[in-house]
């Protein structure tokens, strides 16, 4: 069975050092991945919207090489979760815990 070369074994202790808790670290990485994904999707949609056609007839729709290249570029980019993990490990992700209310 072939293993995907982008799969990397991570040291859980190293992931937990920034927050003191592996679950908080994973949650933080997941939230950052959502931000990256949203930004990438918005950029892609903006670029592809330039090629939007109001034609409903499939026979009149043609392949646009620029559009295909833009799509391929985004397909080849690293996954948002990979980017978020690298940012977190490099200390580029800033997070804070919500303030606990002291009502009582």
Secondary structure, 3 states (H helix, E strand, C coil): CCCCCCCCCCCHHHHHCCCCCHHHHHHHHHHHHHHHHHHHHHHHHHHHHCCCCCCCCHHHCCCCHHHHHHHHHHHHCCCHHHHHHHHHHCCCCCCCCCCCCCCC
